[in-house]
Amino acid sequence: MAMIPNEIIQRIKHQVNIVDLIDQFVALKKRGKNHFGFCPFHDERTPSFSVSEEKQIYKCFSCGRAGNVFSFFMEKDGLTFVEAVKEVAELGNVPVDIHVSDQIEREKSPEQLVVQNVIAMHQLAVEFYHHILLHTLEGKTALTYLLERGFTKETIETFKIGVSPAQRHLLVTLLKNQGYSEELIQQSGLVSQYQDTLLDRFSNRIMFPLRNDKGEYVAFSGRVYLNDESRDTSEFKEPKYLNSPETKVFNKGSFLFNLDLARPTIRKTSEFMLCEGFMDVLATWQAGITNSVASMGTSLTVQQIQQLKRLGNKVIIAYDGDEAGQKATDRAIQLLRQARDISIYVLPMLDNMDPDELIQAKGSAYFLEHVKHEQETDFAFYKRFYRQHDALDSQRSQLDYVDMLLKELLHVSSITARSMYIKELSEEFNIAEEALQKQFDVFARETAQLNRQQKQASQLQASIQIEQSTKSALTKRQKAEKQLLKRLLTQEDTQRIIAETHQTIEFSTASDQELYLLFLALQQSRTEKLSSLEWLDMFQDNLELRNRVADLMLSEFDECMSDQEIIDLLSVMDKDDLRKIYQQKRKEYAEAQKANDEELMISILQELTELAKKMK
């Protein structure tokens, strides 16, 4: 691990709060002494990610990931230790001078270097396309098109919108001139290959850069804007939008447009607007809504929901008003319901329009009022959705419609709201409220039975896991070892006491023995003692040891112990060692007895007697 002066690391740690920094990426809620949220390292339905403000450590009790503020960014963003320290300092507004040296670059894995270079190439491409839009004759037509479409110069600048030139070799030439190899350029997603020649992937298109959640440019979406019949023949029809292919830095299934800029508002309000496309996000942003995001040409995914769920708990689905958009809304609601703990609202659109079209037709002020006053619950959405293609002109169709809505009421937790909706259905279809309530109760019982069956299956799986964990539950020896290791990390005199009473000690697991030996080596190589928090910095590159150290530091054992209590822990370990020797001698005695070797039997009995005395 590359070294940064320890005083810089300590200054950063003392000036930042791990809760404040992680809270920017994971919605944390205080529970007892610690803060909890959904783990950013794996998908989960209940929050098991804990952050200790007192100890400045995080730990996920589900996947086991643990560490300090630096390791959080190392794991989340794939950074080196030096890069993570620099990131923490910047986010915490701590003025430090940290340079990523050539040595650090050499320490990166080949994949990390590819990722770094692909992002750097995208940064170049963004600047290239943006410059052409604003400062060239070729870009003038594209700029006029954008301004006529209602884009402001501020939006064009904020989102670094650009235009790709007609010539399909200029970007390739630029990248080569910057020293990038053809192999790297091919991995960027910025080019296409025709026979043996690399060509710019995008040509004559308005270029919308796509940023990841850190604000790094990782892909593009290019939109045609020229009315050129030669480009749109019966044999060849260019798509209206052309997106970058998936690369090492761009995955459509997990990507959310504008998440980096929307995050502060989402964190502040716990609310986010979900759009179908990035053009809708740009339009709502200009209208004054700064918490909208969109997926890129794909249906909403579980991965995208998990990212948003960590930041907020209310969603406004603002999908297109046409039939396809309504079906997409239905799919999104079903996925969001599975994620649980998210309040779902839908923004109905006028005349099958999308948000962009609605804003262009009615103006920003109208749209903001529409968002404020016209949000509907997911149940209200289904009242519209289920009758889109049904006139409800027969008794059978009416009864089917009512049954579908009663099943939707199973997702309404409020008794008051359910009562209100049942009254509405009663009045609309002239059915007694008591009858509707009874039918709802039937559906509720059926669903409860199904849930019980699923719960029993999950409980069976849980019991298997409990049985496995019980088998590996801490023995008295392991508990003593865990306390002793924590004392070594947090209490300076512990090693002195061990040295005074023992020449050496052996831990029962290889990982704990490795940690102890590393502790001795590090203590002997340093003139100053390490604090408990500094130990985590020493194991940033070793996930298993880092998780173990964090686990020890988060354990509920007392921070300090008397000398006698430490000696008692050593005594537990000593007696356990003696017990193992005693058991081995018993086996040797049985073998000597079988061989009728009286002399050996007497010798072993003497040893067993001495061992028994020591074990008392």
C-alpha positions as CSV (number, residue, x, y, z in Angstrom):
1,M,0.0,0.0,0.0
2,A,1.4,3.4,-1.0
3,M,2.1,5.6,1.9
4,I,0.7,9.0,2.7
5,P,2.2,10.9,5.7
6,N,0.3,9.6,8.8
7,E,-0.3,13.1,10.1
8,I,-2.3,13.9,6.9
9,I,-4.4,10.7,7.2
10,Q,-5.1,11.5,10.9
11,R,-6.0,15.1,10.2
12,I,-8.5,14.1,7.6
13,K,-10.1,11.4,9.9
14,H,-10.4,13.9,12.7
15,Q,-12.0,16.5,10.5
16,V,-14.6,14.4,8.8
17,N,-17.5,12.4,10.2
18,I,-18.1,8.9,8.6
19,V,-21.8,9.3,9.1
20,D,-22.0,12.6,7.2
21,L,-20.0,11.3,4.3
22,I,-21.7,7.9,3.9
23,D,-25.1,9.6,4.4
24,Q,-24.5,11.3,1.0
25,F,-24.7,7.9,-0.7
26,V,-26.8,5.8,1.7
27,A,-29.9,7.1,3.6
28,L,-29.0,6.5,7.2
29,K,-31.4,6.5,10.1
30,K,-30.3,6.5,13.8
31,R,-31.2,3.5,15.8
32,G,-29.7,3.3,19.2
33,K,-26.1,4.3,19.1
34,N,-25.6,3.5,15.5
35,H,-27.0,4.6,12.1
36,F,-28.6,2.0,9.7
37,G,-29.3,1.9,6.0
38,F,-29.4,-0.3,3.0
39,C,-26.0,-1.8,2.2
40,P,-24.4,-0.3,-0.9
41,F,-22.4,-3.4,-1.6
42,H,-25.3,-5.9,-2.1
43,D,-29.0,-5.9,-2.7
44,E,-31.2,-6.4,0.4
45,R,-34.8,-5.8,1.6
46,T,-34.1,-4.8,5.2
47,P,-31.3,-2.4,6.2
48,S,-28.4,-4.3,7.8
49,F,-25.7,-1.7,7.0
50,S,-24.5,-0.1,10.3
51,V,-22.3,3.0,10.8
52,S,-20.9,3.8,14.2
53,E,-20.3,7.5,14.7
54,E,-18.5,6.8,18.0
55,K,-16.0,4.4,16.4
56,Q,-16.0,5.9,12.9
57,I,-16.5,2.4,11.4
58,Y,-19.2,0.7,9.2
59,K,-20.2,-2.9,9.0
60,C,-22.9,-4.8,7.1
61,F,-24.3,-7.6,9.2
62,S,-25.5,-9.4,6.1
63,C,-22.6,-9.5,3.7
64,G,-19.9,-8.9,6.3
65,R,-18.2,-5.9,4.6
66,A,-16.6,-3.6,7.2
67,G,-14.1,-0.8,7.4
68,N,-13.5,2.9,7.9
69,V,-14.3,5.9,5.8
70,F,-11.4,5.3,3.4
71,S,-12.3,1.6,2.8
72,F,-15.9,2.6,2.1
73,F,-14.9,4.6,-1.0
74,M,-12.2,2.0,-2.0
75,E,-15.0,-0.6,-2.1
76,K,-17.8,1.5,-3.5
77,D,-15.8,3.1,-6.3
78,G,-12.8,0.7,-6.8
79,L,-10.3,3.3,-5.7
80,T,-6.8,2.8,-4.4
81,F,-6.1,3.8,-0.8
82,V,-4.4,7.1,-1.9
83,E,-7.3,7.9,-4.2
84,A,-9.8,7.2,-1.4
85,V,-8.0,9.5,1.0
86,K,-8.0,12.2,-1.6
87,E,-11.8,11.6,-2.2
88,V,-12.6,11.8,1.5
89,A,-10.6,15.0,1.9
90,E,-12.5,16.6,-1.0
91,L,-15.9,15.5,0.1
92,G,-15.1,16.6,3.7
93,N,-13.7,20.0,2.5
94,V,-10.4,19.2,4.2
95,P,-7.6,21.2,2.4
96,V,-4.7,18.8,1.8
97,D,-2.2,18.4,-1.0
98,I,-2.2,14.8,-2.2
99,H,-0.7,13.8,-5.5
100,V,-1.4,10.5,-7.2
101,S,2.2,9.5,-8.2
102,D,3.5,7.2,-10.9
103,Q,4.1,4.6,-8.2
104,I,0.4,4.6,-7.4
105,E,-0.5,4.3,-11.0
106,R,1.7,1.2,-11.3
107,E,-0.1,-0.3,-8.3
108,K,-3.4,-0.3,-10.1
109,S,-4.6,-3.5,-11.7
110,P,-4.9,-3.8,-15.5
111,E,-8.7,-3.5,-15.2
112,Q,-8.4,-0.4,-13.0
113,L,-6.2,1.2,-15.6
114,V,-8.6,0.4,-18.5
115,V,-11.5,1.9,-16.5
116,Q,-9.4,5.0,-15.8
117,N,-8.4,5.4,-19.4
118,V,-11.9,4.8,-20.8
119,I,-13.3,7.5,-18.4
120,A,-10.5,9.9,-19.5
121,M,-11.3,9.3,-23.2
122,H,-14.9,10.1,-22.5
123,Q,-13.9,13.4,-20.8
124,L,-11.9,14.3,-23.9
125,A,-14.9,13.4,-26.1
126,V,-17.3,15.5,-24.0
127,E,-15.0,18.5,-24.3
128,F,-14.5,17.9,-28.1
129,Y,-18.2,17.6,-28.9
130,H,-19.1,20.5,-26.6
131,H,-16.5,22.8,-28.3
132,I,-17.8,21.9,-31.7
133,L,-21.4,22.8,-30.7
134,L,-20.5,26.2,-29.2
135,H,-17.5,27.4,-31.2
136,T,-17.7,26.1,-34.8
137,L,-19.8,26.8,-37.9
138,E,-20.7,23.1,-38.0
139,G,-22.2,23.3,-34.6
140,K,-24.3,26.4,-35.3
141,T,-27.2,24.4,-36.8
142,A,-27.2,22.0,-33.9
143,L,-27.1,24.9,-31.4
144,T,-30.1,26.6,-33.2
145,Y,-32.0,23.3,-33.0
146,L,-31.4,23.0,-29.3
147,L,-32.4,26.6,-28.5
148,E,-35.5,26.2,-30.6
149,R,-36.4,23.0,-28.7
150,G,-36.3,25.1,-25.5
151,F,-32.9,24.2,-24.1
152,T,-31.3,27.1,-22.3
153,K,-27.6,27.9,-22.6
154,E,-27.3,27.2,-18.8
155,T,-28.7,23.6,-19.4
156,I,-26.4,23.1,-22.4
157,E,-23.5,24.1,-20.2
158,T,-24.6,22.2,-17.1
159,F,-25.0,18.9,-19.0
160,K,-22.2,19.6,-21.4
161,I,-24.4,18.9,-24.5
162,G,-22.4,18.8,-27.8
163,V,-22.6,17.7,-31.4
164,S,-20.6,15.0,-33.3
165,P,-19.2,16.2,-36.6
166,A,-20.0,14.6,-40.0
167,Q,-16.4,13.4,-40.5
168,R,-16.1,10.1,-38.7
169,H,-12.4,10.1,-38.0
170,L,-11.8,13.3,-36.0
171,L,-12.4,11.8,-32.5
172,V,-10.3,8.7,-33.3
173,T,-7.5,11.0,-34.5
174,L,-7.8,13.1,-31.3
175,L,-7.6,10.0,-29.0
176,K,-4.6,8.6,-30.9
177,N,-2.9,12.0,-30.7
178,Q,-3.4,11.9,-26.9
179,G,-1.5,8.6,-26.8
180,Y,-4.3,6.1,-26.5
181,S,-3.7,2.8,-28.3
182,E,-6.2,1.3,-30.8
183,E,-6.9,-1.5,-28.4
184,L,-7.9,0.9,-25.6
185,I,-9.9,3.1,-28.0
186,Q,-11.9,0.0,-29.1
187,Q,-12.8,-0.7,-25.5
188,S,-14.2,2.8,-25.0
189,G,-17.4,2.4,-26.9
190,L,-16.7,5.6,-28.7
191,V,-15.8,4.0,-32.0
192,S,-17.0,1.4,-34.5
193,Q,-14.8,-0.8,-36.7
194,Y,-15.3,-0.9,-40.4
195,Q,-13.0,-3.6,-41.9
196,D,-9.6,-2.6,-40.5
197,T,-10.5,1.0,-39.9
198,L,-11.7,2.6,-36.6
199,L,-14.5,5.2,-37.2
200,D,-16.2,7.5,-34.7
201,R,-19.4,5.8,-33.5
202,F,-21.4,9.0,-33.6
203,S,-21.8,11.3,-36.6
204,N,-24.1,14.3,-37.1
205,R,-25.8,13.8,-33.8
206,I,-26.6,16.0,-30.8
207,M,-24.5,14.4,-28.1
208,F,-25.9,14.0,-24.6
209,P,-23.1,12.9,-22.2
210,L,-24.0,10.3,-19.6
211,R,-22.5,10.6,-16.2
212,N,-22.2,7.9,-13.5
213,D,-23.2,8.5,-9.8
214,K,-19.8,10.1,-9.2
215,G,-20.2,12.6,-12.0
216,E,-17.7,10.9,-14.4
217,Y,-18.6,10.8,-18.1
218,V,-19.0,7.1,-19.1
219,A,-21.2,7.0,-22.2
220,F,-23.3,9.1,-24.7
221,S,-26.7,9.2,-26.3
222,G,-26.7,10.8,-29.7
223,R,-29.8,12.2,-31.3
224,V,-30.3,12.9,-35.0
225,Y,-31.2,16.5,-35.8
226,L,-30.7,17.0,-39.5
227,N,-33.5,16.4,-42.1
228,D,-31.3,14.5,-44.6
229,E,-33.3,12.1,-46.8
230,S,-30.1,10.4,-48.0
231,R,-29.5,9.2,-44.4
232,D,-33.1,7.7,-44.1
233,T,-33.8,5.5,-47.1
234,S,-35.9,2.3,-47.2
235,E,-32.7,0.3,-47.1
236,F,-31.1,2.2,-44.2
237,K,-33.0,3.9,-41.5
238,E,-30.9,5.5,-38.7
239,P,-32.3,5.2,-35.2
240,K,-33.5,8.5,-33.7
241,Y,-31.3,7.9,-30.7
242,L,-28.1,6.0,-30.7
243,N,-26.6,5.0,-27.3
244,S,-23.1,3.9,-26.3
245,P,-22.7,0.1,-26.0
246,E,-22.0,-1.4,-22.6
247,T,-18.4,-1.2,-21.6
248,K,-16.3,-1.6,-18.4
249,V,-17.7,1.7,-17.2
250,F,-21.3,1.7,-18.5
251,N,-23.9,-0.9,-17.7
252,K,-27.5,0.0,-18.8
253,G,-29.1,-2.2,-16.1
254,S,-27.6,-0.2,-13.3
255,F,-27.2,3.2,-14.8
256,L,-29.5,6.1,-13.9
257,F,-29.2,9.4,-15.8
258,N,-28.7,12.5,-13.6
259,L,-28.3,10.5,-10.3
260,D,-25.1,12.5,-9.4
261,L,-26.9,15.9,-9.7
262,A,-30.2,14.7,-8.3
263,R,-28.7,13.0,-5.2
264,P,-28.5,16.1,-2.9
265,T,-32.2,16.9,-3.5
266,I,-33.2,13.3,-3.1
267,R,-31.3,13.1,0.2
268,K,-32.9,16.3,1.4
269,T,-36.5,15.4,0.5
270,S,-36.3,11.6,0.5
271,E,-38.2,11.9,-2.8
272,F,-37.3,11.2,-6.4
273,M,-39.0,11.5,-9.8
274,L,-38.6,8.6,-12.2
275,C,-38.8,9.4,-15.9
276,E,-38.6,7.1,-18.9
277,G,-35.9,9.0,-20.8
278,F,-33.2,11.5,-20.3
279,M,-34.9,14.2,-22.4
280,D,-37.7,14.2,-19.8
281,V,-35.1,14.6,-17.0
282,L,-33.6,17.6,-18.9
283,A,-37.0,19.2,-19.4
284,T,-38.0,18.7,-15.7
285,W,-34.6,20.0,-14.6
286,Q,-35.1,23.2,-16.6
287,A,-38.6,23.5,-15.1
288,G,-37.1,23.5,-11.6
289,I,-37.3,19.8,-10.6
290,T,-33.8,18.7,-9.5
291,N,-34.6,15.2,-8.2
292,S,-35.5,13.4,-11.4
293,V,-33.6,10.5,-12.9
294,A,-34.2,8.1,-15.8
295,S,-33.0,4.7,-17.0
296,M,-31.4,4.4,-20.4
297,G,-33.6,2.7,-23.0
298,T,-34.4,-0.2,-20.7
299,S,-37.1,-1.1,-18.3
300,L,-36.5,-0.3,-14.6
301,T,-34.3,-2.8,-12.9
302,V,-33.8,-4.1,-9.4
303,Q,-30.3,-2.7,-9.3
304,Q,-31.6,0.8,-10.2
305,I,-34.3,0.6,-7.5
306,Q,-31.7,-0.4,-4.9
307,Q,-29.6,2.6,-5.7
308,L,-32.6,4.9,-5.3
309,K,-33.9,3.2,-2.2
310,R,-30.7,3.9,-0.4
311,L,-31.3,7.6,-0.9
312,G,-35.1,8.2,-0.6
313,N,-38.4,6.5,0.2
314,K,-40.9,8.2,-2.0
315,V,-41.1,7.9,-5.8
316,I,-43.2,9.8,-8.3
317,I,-43.4,7.8,-11.6
318,A,-43.6,10.3,-14.5
319,Y,-43.6,8.0,-17.4
320,D,-45.1,8.7,-20.8
321,G,-48.9,8.9,-21.0
322,D,-49.2,6.6,-24.0
323,E,-50.1,2.9,-23.8
324,A,-46.4,1.8,-23.7
325,G,-45.7,4.3,-21.0
326,Q,-48.7,3.1,-18.9
327,K,-47.5,-0.5,-19.2
328,A,-44.0,0.5,-18.2
329,T,-45.6,2.3,-15.2
330,D,-47.3,-1.0,-14.2
331,R,-44.0,-2.9,-14.4
332,A,-42.2,-0.2,-12.4
333,I,-44.9,-0.3,-9.6
334,Q,-44.6,-4.1,-9.4
335,L,-40.8,-3.9,-9.0
336,L,-41.0,-1.0,-6.5
337,R,-43.5,-2.9,-4.4
338,Q,-41.1,-5.9,-4.1
339,A,-38.4,-3.5,-2.8
340,R,-40.8,-2.5,0.0
341,D,-40.7,0.7,2.2
342,I,-41.2,3.0,-0.8
343,S,-44.3,5.2,-1.1
344,I,-45.4,5.0,-4.7
345,Y,-47.1,7.9,-6.6
346,V,-47.9,8.3,-10.3
347,L,-48.0,11.6,-12.2
348,P,-50.8,11.3,-14.9
349,M,-50.0,12.8,-18.3
350,L,-52.4,14.8,-20.5
351,D,-53.2,13.5,-24.0
352,N,-50.7,10.7,-24.0
353,M,-47.8,13.2,-23.7
354,D,-44.5,12.7,-21.9
355,P,-43.1,15.2,-19.4
356,D,-41.0,16.9,-22.0
357,E,-44.0,17.4,-24.4
358,L,-46.2,18.5,-21.5
359,I,-43.7,21.2,-20.4
360,Q,-43.3,22.4,-24.0
361,A,-47.1,22.5,-24.5
362,K,-48.2,24.0,-21.2
363,G,-45.0,25.6,-19.7
364,S,-42.9,25.0,-16.7
365,A,-45.2,26.8,-14.2
366,Y,-48.1,24.6,-15.3
367,F,-46.0,21.4,-14.9
368,L,-44.8,22.4,-11.4
369,E,-48.4,22.9,-10.3
370,H,-49.3,19.6,-12.0
371,V,-46.7,17.8,-10.0
372,K,-47.8,19.5,-6.8
373,H,-51.5,18.8,-7.1
374,E,-52.1,15.9,-9.5
375,Q,-50.0,13.1,-8.1
376,E,-52.1,9.9,-7.6
377,T,-51.6,6.8,-5.6
378,D,-50.7,3.5,-7.2
379,F,-54.3,2.4,-6.5
380,A,-55.7,5.4,-8.3
381,F,-53.4,4.6,-11.2
382,Y,-54.8,1.1,-11.4
383,K,-58.3,2.4,-11.4
384,R,-57.4,4.1,-14.7
385,F,-55.1,1.4,-16.0
386,Y,-57.5,-1.6,-15.7
387,R,-60.3,0.2,-17.6
388,Q,-58.2,1.6,-20.5
389,H,-59.4,-1.1,-23.0
390,D,-62.6,-2.1,-21.3
391,A,-65.9,-0.1,-21.5
392,L,-67.2,-2.0,-18.5
393,D,-70.5,-2.4,-20.3
394,S,-71.2,-5.9,-19.0
395,Q,-71.8,-7.2,-15.5
396,R,-69.0,-9.7,-16.0
397,S,-66.4,-7.0,-16.9
398,Q,-67.5,-4.9,-14.1
399,L,-67.1,-7.7,-11.5
400,D,-63.7,-8.6,-12.9
401,Y,-62.7,-5.0,-12.7
402,V,-63.9,-4.7,-9.1
403,D,-62.0,-7.9,-8.1
404,M,-58.8,-6.6,-9.6
405,L,-59.1,-3.4,-7.7
406,L,-59.9,-5.2,-4.4
407,K,-56.7,-7.2,-4.9
408,E,-54.8,-3.9,-5.4
409,L,-56.2,-2.8,-2.0
410,L,-54.0,-5.6,-0.5
411,H,-51.1,-3.2,-1.1
412,V,-52.8,-0.3,0.7
413,S,-51.7,-0.4,4.4
414,S,-53.9,2.4,5.6
415,I,-57.3,1.1,7.0
416,T,-58.8,4.6,6.4
417,A,-57.6,4.7,2.8
418,R,-59.0,1.2,2.1
419,S,-62.3,2.2,3.6
420,M,-62.4,5.3,1.4
421,Y,-61.6,3.3,-1.8
422,I,-64.2,0.6,-0.9
423,K,-66.8,3.4,-0.5
424,E,-65.9,4.8,-3.9
425,L,-66.3,1.4,-5.6
426,S,-69.6,0.8,-3.8
427,E,-71.0,4.1,-5.0
428,E,-69.7,3.6,-8.6
429,F,-71.0,0.1,-9.1
430,N,-73.9,0.1,-6.7
431,I,-72.4,-2.8,-4.6
432,A,-72.9,-2.9,-0.8
433,E,-69.8,-1.9,1.1
434,E,-70.2,-4.9,3.3
435,A,-70.1,-7.2,0.3
436,L,-66.9,-5.5,-1.0
437,Q,-65.3,-5.8,2.4
438,K,-66.1,-9.5,2.6
439,Q,-64.7,-10.1,-0.8
440,F,-61.6,-8.2,0.2
441,D,-61.3,-10.3,3.3
442,V,-61.4,-13.5,1.2
443,F,-58.5,-12.2,-1.0
444,A,-56.6,-11.1,2.1
445,R,-56.9,-14.6,3.7
446,E,-55.8,-16.2,0.4
447,T,-52.8,-13.9,0.2
448,A,-52.0,-14.4,3.9
449,Q,-52.0,-18.2,3.4
450,L,-49.6,-17.9,0.5
451,N,-47.4,-15.5,2.5
452,R,-47.4,-18.1,5.4
453,Q,-46.3,-20.8,3.0
454,Q,-43.5,-18.6,1.7
455,K,-42.6,-17.6,5.3
456,Q,-42.4,-21.2,6.3
457,A,-40.1,-21.9,3.4
458,S,-37.9,-19.0,4.4
459,Q,-37.9,-20.0,8.1
460,L,-36.8,-23.5,7.1
461,Q,-33.9,-22.0,5.2
462,A,-33.2,-19.7,8.2
463,S,-33.2,-22.6,10.6
464,I,-30.6,-24.4,8.4
465,Q,-28.5,-21.2,8.5
466,I,-29.0,-21.0,12.3
467,E,-28.0,-24.6,12.7
468,Q,-24.9,-24.0,10.7
469,S,-24.1,-20.8,12.7
470,T,-24.7,-22.7,15.9
471,K,-22.2,-25.3,14.9
472,S,-19.7,-22.5,14.4
473,A,-20.8,-20.5,17.5
474,L,-17.9,-19.1,19.6
475,T,-16.4,-21.5,22.1
476,K,-15.2,-20.2,25.4
477,R,-11.6,-20.2,23.9
478,Q,-12.7,-18.3,20.8
479,K,-14.5,-15.7,22.9
480,A,-11.4,-15.2,25.0
481,E,-9.2,-14.9,21.9
482,K,-11.6,-12.3,20.4
483,Q,-11.5,-10.2,23.6
484,L,-7.7,-10.5,23.7
485,L,-7.3,-9.4,20.1
486,K,-9.5,-6.4,20.8
487,R,-7.4,-5.6,23.8
488,L,-4.2,-5.7,21.6
489,L,-5.8,-3.2,19.2
490,T,-7.2,-0.8,21.8
491,Q,-5.2,-1.2,25.0
492,E,-1.5,-0.4,25.0
493,D,-0.3,-2.6,27.9
494,T,-1.8,-5.8,26.6
495,Q,1.3,-7.0,24.7
496,R,3.5,-6.2,27.7
497,I,1.3,-8.4,29.9
498,I,1.5,-11.2,27.3
499,A,5.2,-10.9,27.0
500,E,5.7,-11.0,30.8
501,T,3.7,-14.3,31.2
502,H,4.1,-16.1,27.9
503,Q,6.9,-16.8,25.5
504,T,4.4,-17.2,22.7
505,I,0.7,-17.7,22.2
506,E,-1.2,-19.6,19.6
507,F,-4.7,-18.6,18.3
508,S,-7.1,-21.4,17.3
509,T,-7.8,-20.0,13.8
510,A,-5.3,-19.2,11.1
511,S,-6.8,-15.7,10.4
512,D,-6.5,-14.7,14.1
513,Q,-3.0,-16.0,14.3
514,E,-2.1,-14.1,11.1
515,L,-3.6,-10.9,12.6
516,Y,-1.6,-11.4,15.9
517,L,1.7,-12.0,14.0
518,L,1.0,-8.9,11.8
519,F,0.3,-6.9,15.0
520,L,3.6,-8.0,16.5
521,A,5.5,-7.2,13.3
522,L,3.9,-3.7,12.9
523,Q,4.4,-2.8,16.5
524,Q,8.1,-3.7,16.3
525,S,8.6,-1.8,13.1
526,R,7.1,1.5,14.4
527,T,8.4,3.8,17.0
528,E,5.0,5.2,17.9
529,K,2.0,3.2,19.0
530,L,-1.0,2.8,16.6
531,S,-4.4,3.9,17.7
532,S,-7.3,1.6,17.3
533,L,-8.6,3.5,14.2
534,E,-5.2,3.5,12.6
535,W,-5.2,-0.3,12.5
536,L,-7.8,-0.3,9.9
537,D,-5.6,1.8,7.6
538,M,-2.9,-0.8,7.8
539,F,-5.2,-3.5,6.3
540,Q,-6.9,-1.5,3.5
541,D,-5.6,-3.9,0.9
542,N,-6.6,-7.1,2.7
543,L,-10.4,-7.4,2.8
544,E,-10.5,-10.4,5.2
545,L,-8.2,-8.8,7.8
546,R,-9.9,-5.4,7.5
547,N,-13.3,-7.0,8.1
548,R,-11.9,-8.9,11.0
549,V,-10.4,-5.8,12.6
550,A,-13.6,-3.8,12.1
551,D,-15.6,-6.7,13.6
552,L,-13.4,-6.7,16.7
553,M,-13.6,-2.9,17.1
554,L,-17.4,-3.0,16.8
555,S,-17.8,-5.9,19.3
556,E,-19.5,-5.0,22.6
557,F,-16.6,-6.0,24.9
558,D,-15.3,-3.3,27.3
559,E,-12.8,-0.9,25.8
560,C,-10.4,-1.4,28.8
561,M,-9.6,-4.3,31.1
562,S,-7.4,-4.7,34.2
563,D,-4.2,-6.6,34.0
564,Q,-5.8,-9.5,35.9
565,E,-8.7,-9.7,33.4
566,I,-6.1,-10.0,30.5
567,I,-4.3,-12.7,32.5
568,D,-7.6,-14.5,32.9
569,L,-8.1,-14.5,29.1
570,L,-4.7,-16.0,28.6
571,S,-5.5,-18.6,31.3
572,V,-8.6,-19.7,29.3
573,M,-6.4,-20.2,26.2
574,D,-3.8,-22.0,28.3
575,K,-6.3,-24.4,29.8
576,D,-7.9,-25.1,26.4
577,D,-4.4,-26.0,25.1
578,L,-3.9,-28.3,28.2
579,R,-7.3,-29.9,27.6
580,K,-6.3,-30.8,24.0
581,I,-3.0,-32.3,25.2
582,Y,-4.9,-34.2,28.0
583,Q,-7.3,-35.6,25.4
584,Q,-4.4,-36.7,23.2
585,K,-2.7,-38.4,26.2
586,R,-5.9,-40.3,27.0
587,K,-5.8,-41.7,23.4
588,E,-2.1,-42.6,23.9
589,Y,-2.9,-44.3,27.2
590,A,-5.7,-46.4,25.5
591,E,-3.3,-47.5,22.8
592,A,-0.6,-48.5,25.5
593,Q,-3.3,-50.4,27.3
594,K,-4.2,-52.3,24.2
595,A,-0.5,-53.1,23.7
596,N,-0.2,-54.2,27.4
597,D,2.8,-51.8,27.8
598,E,2.7,-51.2,31.6
599,E,5.8,-49.0,31.6
600,L,4.3,-46.6,29.1
601,M,1.0,-46.7,30.8
602,I,2.6,-45.6,34.1
603,S,4.5,-42.8,32.3
604,I,1.3,-41.5,30.6
605,L,-0.7,-41.6,33.9
606,Q,1.9,-39.4,35.5
607,E,1.6,-36.9,32.7
608,L,-2.2,-37.0,32.9
609,T,-2.1,-36.3,36.7
610,E,0.2,-33.3,36.2
611,L,-2.1,-32.0,33.4
612,A,-5.2,-32.4,35.5
613,K,-3.6,-30.3,38.3
614,K,-2.7,-27.5,35.8
615,M,-6.2,-27.5,34.3
616,K,-7.9,-26.8,37.7
